[in-house]
Amino acid sequence: MKAIVRAQYGSLDLLHFAEVATPKPADNEVMIKLCAASVNPLDLFLMKGAPWNQVIPGLRTPKHKVLGCDIAGQVEAVGKNVKQFQLGDEVFGVTGFEGKGLPSMYALLKISWR
């Protein structure tokens, strides 16, 4: 799938399209085919890498290559333990900062409530 990725910390000029592996949902996850995603001000702050890459040695490249946590889309696949969502459900929300990265074609969301 295509995603907007970064290979290093810095300005928005460093973002580019790349081919990345399409995610597969685990038993407690849903896969969302994205219709919309955003990069918000906090994402831009994280893009710069400050202050962590200036203080902690070894943090010169980002662990998570794709930014973002805001989404809207349609459920494309569900894990076997997920009962709350069906294929085709329309969803929106904020995924949190688990490094899922959302300016991409698909996103995985962990379902933690019962």
Backbone as JSON, one array per atom type, in Angstrom:
{
  "sequence": "MKAIVRAQYGSLDLLHFAEVATPKPADNEVMIKLCAASVNPLDLFLMKGAPWNQVIPGLRTPKHKVLGCDIAGQVEAVGKNVKQFQLGDEVFGVTGFEGKGLPSMYALLKISWR",
  "N": [[0.85, -1.18, 0.0], [0.33, 2.35, -0.35], [1.89, 5.0, 1.47], [2.46, 8.0, 3.33], [5.59, 8.77, 4.32], [8.42, 9.19, 6.59], [11.92, 9.42, 6.83], [13.66, 10.51, 8.52], [14.01, 12.89, 11.24], [12.74, 16.25, 11.06], [11.88, 18.88, 8.77], [8.73, 19.36, 6.97], [9.4, 18.91, 4.35], [10.71, 16.54, 4.21], [8.89, 14.49, 4.08], [7.5, 11.85, 2.11], [5.93, 9.87, -0.51], [5.68, 6.34, -0.25], [5.98, 2.81, -0.77], [4.6, 0.54, 1.42], [4.18, -2.3, 3.63], [0.98, -3.88, 3.57], [-1.17, -3.82, 6.31], [-2.17, -6.53, 8.48], [-4.94, -7.54, 10.34], [-4.76, -8.35, 13.81], [-6.14, -10.67, 16.24], [-7.63, -9.0, 17.94], [-8.07, -6.63, 16.55], [-9.14, -4.19, 14.08], [-9.13, -3.6, 10.58], [-8.96, -0.65, 8.83], [-10.05, 0.87, 5.89], [-8.91, 3.75, 4.71], [-10.58, 6.85, 4.24], [-10.12, 9.41, 4.87], [-7.53, 11.2, 6.49], [-5.44, 12.93, 8.84], [-2.8, 15.27, 9.53], [-1.93, 16.66, 12.41], [-1.22, 19.55, 14.6], [0.3, 18.45, 16.78], [1.44, 16.21, 15.57], [3.13, 17.49, 13.79], [4.92, 18.65, 15.56], [6.09, 16.3, 16.59], [7.24, 15.42, 14.26], [9.43, 17.08, 13.97], [11.05, 16.08, 15.93], [12.0, 17.15, 18.24], [12.03, 17.54, 21.79], [13.47, 15.23, 22.05], [15.35, 13.89, 20.27], [17.47, 15.53, 20.55], [18.32, 15.31, 23.11], [18.5, 12.61, 23.99], [20.78, 10.18, 23.21], [21.08, 8.31, 20.14], [18.59, 8.54, 19.08], [18.2, 9.44, 16.46], [16.81, 8.77, 14.16], [13.38, 8.31, 13.32], [11.34, 5.96, 15.1], [8.8, 5.22, 14.29], [7.71, 5.46, 11.12], [5.55, 6.63, 9.8], [3.42, 9.33, 10.25], [0.64, 10.64, 12.25], [-2.75, 10.35, 13.59], [-5.44, 10.74, 13.38], [-8.48, 9.67, 11.94], [-10.78, 8.6, 9.31], [-12.96, 6.3, 7.84], [-13.71, 3.06, 6.39], [-14.58, -0.13, 7.68], [-12.57, -2.77, 6.77], [-11.55, -5.27, 7.36], [-11.84, -7.63, 10.06], [-10.59, -8.78, 13.2], [-10.71, -12.07, 14.72], [-11.72, -11.94, 17.35], [-13.18, -9.65, 17.51], [-16.25, -8.16, 17.97], [-17.79, -5.9, 17.89], [-17.73, -4.49, 15.5], [-18.52, -4.59, 12.01], [-17.83, -5.76, 8.67], [-17.6, -3.12, 6.34], [-18.68, -1.15, 8.03], [-18.84, 2.31, 8.75], [-16.45, 4.43, 10.12], [-14.88, 6.73, 12.45], [-12.3, 8.56, 14.16], [-9.76, 8.9, 16.73], [-6.66, 7.45, 16.96], [-4.73, 7.33, 18.92], [-1.34, 7.43, 20.13], [0.27, 5.21, 19.14], [2.03, 4.7, 17.21], [0.91, 3.89, 14.85], [0.49, 5.29, 12.49], [-1.04, 7.1, 10.03], [-1.44, 8.54, 7.51], [-2.05, 6.87, 5.13], [-3.13, 4.06, 3.1], [-4.48, 2.08, 4.53], [-5.28, 1.29, 7.96], [-4.6, -0.12, 11.15], [-6.55, -0.75, 14.0], [-6.63, -1.22, 17.43], [-8.95, -2.97, 19.34], [-10.14, -2.48, 22.45], [-12.17, -2.56, 24.31], [-15.03, -4.35, 25.66]],
  "CA": [[0.0, 0.0, 0.0], [1.06, 3.61, -0.33], [1.81, 5.77, 2.71], [3.36, 9.13, 3.42], [6.56, 8.35, 5.33], [9.59, 10.01, 6.87], [13.08, 8.6, 7.14], [14.41, 11.21, 9.55], [13.33, 14.03, 11.83], [13.01, 17.51, 10.39], [10.78, 19.66, 8.22], [7.76, 18.64, 6.15], [10.04, 18.58, 3.07], [11.25, 15.18, 4.29], [7.81, 13.52, 3.86], [7.37, 11.39, 0.73], [5.15, 8.65, -0.72], [6.46, 5.11, -0.35], [5.24, 1.56, -0.71], [4.81, -0.16, 2.69], [3.38, -3.53, 3.74], [-0.41, -3.73, 3.98], [-1.3, -4.47, 7.61], [-3.13, -7.63, 8.68], [-5.44, -7.39, 11.71], [-4.63, -9.4, 14.82], [-7.43, -11.13, 16.74], [-8.37, -7.92, 18.61], [-7.92, -5.42, 15.75], [-9.87, -4.01, 12.83], [-8.38, -2.89, 9.54], [-9.78, 0.41, 8.27], [-9.66, 1.46, 4.62], [-9.06, 5.17, 5.03], [-11.13, 7.84, 3.32], [-9.51, 10.68, 5.27], [-6.59, 11.2, 7.62], [-4.87, 14.26, 8.97], [-1.59, 15.5, 10.31], [-2.3, 17.8, 13.24], [-0.06, 20.26, 15.16], [1.16, 17.58, 17.58], [2.22, 15.41, 14.62], [4.2, 18.35, 13.26], [5.92, 18.74, 16.63], [6.8, 15.02, 16.61], [8.02, 15.35, 13.02], [10.71, 17.76, 14.2], [11.85, 15.24, 16.8], [12.46, 17.88, 19.42], [13.43, 17.68, 22.18], [14.05, 13.91, 22.33], [16.54, 13.54, 19.5], [18.56, 16.41, 20.96], [18.69, 14.99, 24.49], [18.78, 11.19, 24.18], [21.58, 9.65, 22.09], [20.54, 7.15, 19.42], [17.24, 8.8, 18.58], [18.37, 10.29, 15.28], [15.81, 8.42, 13.15], [12.12, 7.98, 13.99], [10.95, 4.56, 15.19], [7.58, 5.09, 13.49], [7.98, 6.22, 9.9], [4.34, 7.29, 9.31], [2.8, 10.18, 11.27], [-0.81, 10.8, 12.22], [-3.6, 9.51, 14.43], [-6.85, 11.06, 13.12], [-8.92, 8.87, 10.79], [-12.17, 8.32, 8.93], [-12.92, 5.28, 6.8], [-14.64, 1.94, 6.4], [-13.98, -1.38, 8.16], [-12.22, -3.63, 5.65], [-11.33, -6.62, 7.9], [-11.93, -7.67, 11.52], [-9.99, -9.92, 13.87], [-11.72, -13.05, 15.14], [-12.3, -11.61, 18.65], [-13.9, -8.37, 17.43], [-17.69, -8.36, 17.78], [-18.46, -4.61, 17.84], [-17.69, -3.92, 14.15], [-18.78, -5.48, 10.87], [-17.28, -5.29, 7.4], [-18.37, -2.04, 5.74], [-19.04, -0.1, 8.98], [-18.14, 3.56, 8.61], [-15.9, 4.8, 11.43], [-13.95, 7.85, 12.54], [-11.78, 8.69, 15.5], [-8.36, 9.16, 16.99], [-6.1, 6.15, 17.31], [-3.72, 7.42, 19.96], [0.03, 7.56, 19.61], [0.9, 3.89, 19.19], [2.89, 4.56, 16.05], [0.22, 3.23, 13.74], [0.73, 6.06, 11.28], [-2.28, 7.01, 9.3], [-1.57, 9.0, 6.14], [-1.8, 5.68, 4.33], [-4.37, 3.52, 2.56], [-5.12, 1.25, 5.55], [-4.8, 1.43, 9.31], [-5.06, -1.09, 12.14], [-6.97, -0.21, 15.27], [-6.81, -2.21, 18.47], [-10.22, -2.86, 20.04], [-9.8, -2.88, 23.81], [-13.35, -2.69, 25.19], [-15.81, -5.57, 25.39]],
  "C": [[0.89, 1.23, 0.0], [0.84, 4.31, 1.01], [2.75, 6.96, 2.58], [4.29, 8.86, 4.59], [7.66, 9.4, 5.52], [10.74, 9.09, 7.25], [13.92, 9.24, 8.25], [13.56, 12.33, 10.11], [13.65, 15.28, 11.04], [11.75, 18.16, 9.87], [9.84, 18.78, 7.38], [8.33, 18.26, 4.78], [10.53, 17.13, 3.04], [10.18, 14.1, 4.1], [7.76, 13.14, 2.39], [6.5, 10.14, 0.67], [6.09, 7.46, -0.83], [5.51, 3.92, -0.29], [5.6, 0.87, 0.61], [3.9, -1.39, 2.73], [1.95, -3.2, 4.18], [-0.59, -4.48, 5.3], [-2.34, -5.59, 7.6], [-3.63, -7.54, 10.12], [-5.17, -8.62, 12.57], [-6.04, -9.74, 15.32], [-8.28, -10.02, 17.35], [-8.25, -6.59, 17.86], [-8.89, -5.4, 14.57], [-8.96, -3.29, 11.86], [-9.35, -1.92, 8.88], [-9.2, 0.83, 6.92], [-9.95, 2.94, 4.75], [-9.65, 5.97, 3.88], [-10.5, 9.19, 3.61], [-8.6, 10.45, 6.46], [-6.01, 12.59, 7.7], [-3.54, 14.2, 9.69], [-1.87, 16.78, 11.09], [-1.06, 18.46, 13.85], [0.86, 19.38, 16.02], [2.02, 16.69, 16.67], [3.38, 16.23, 14.06], [5.3, 18.54, 14.29], [6.75, 17.46, 16.68], [7.67, 14.86, 15.37], [9.39, 15.99, 13.2], [11.62, 16.95, 15.1], [12.34, 15.92, 18.06], [11.56, 17.6, 20.6], [14.18, 16.36, 22.29], [15.32, 13.61, 21.56], [17.72, 14.45, 19.83], [19.11, 16.03, 22.33], [19.15, 13.55, 24.65], [19.58, 10.67, 22.98], [20.9, 8.45, 21.44], [19.15, 7.36, 18.87], [17.3, 9.71, 17.35], [17.38, 9.97, 14.17], [14.54, 7.98, 13.86], [11.84, 6.47, 13.98], [9.74, 4.29, 14.3], [7.7, 6.01, 12.29], [6.77, 7.02, 9.4], [3.7, 8.05, 10.46], [1.28, 10.05, 11.26], [-1.56, 9.87, 13.14], [-5.09, 9.78, 14.22], [-7.32, 10.35, 11.86], [-10.41, 8.96, 10.52], [-12.1, 7.3, 7.8], [-13.96, 4.21, 7.01], [-13.91, 0.67, 6.84], [-13.8, -2.33, 6.98], [-12.02, -5.09, 6.1], [-11.41, -6.54, 9.41], [-11.22, -8.92, 12.03], [-11.06, -10.83, 14.44], [-12.36, -12.76, 16.49], [-13.1, -10.32, 18.64], [-15.36, -8.62, 17.09], [-18.43, -7.04, 17.54], [-18.56, -4.04, 16.42], [-17.9, -4.99, 13.11], [-18.06, -4.92, 9.65], [-18.2, -4.21, 6.83], [-18.81, -0.95, 6.7], [-18.21, 1.14, 8.71], [-17.71, 4.04, 9.99], [-15.06, 6.07, 11.31], [-13.42, 7.9, 13.96], [-10.32, 9.05, 15.53], [-7.77, 7.87, 17.52], [-5.16, 6.18, 18.49], [-2.34, 7.42, 19.32], [0.78, 6.25, 19.77], [1.79, 3.66, 17.99], [2.24, 3.87, 14.88], [0.41, 3.97, 12.43], [-0.44, 5.99, 10.33], [-2.38, 7.72, 7.96], [-1.19, 7.86, 5.18], [-3.15, 5.16, 3.83], [-5.17, 2.72, 3.59], [-4.51, 1.52, 6.91], [-5.36, 0.32, 10.18], [-5.43, -0.38, 13.42], [-7.22, -1.34, 16.24], [-8.12, -1.95, 19.19], [-10.0, -3.39, 21.45], [-10.99, -2.96, 24.75], [-14.15, -3.92, 24.78], [-17.28, -5.25, 25.33]]
}
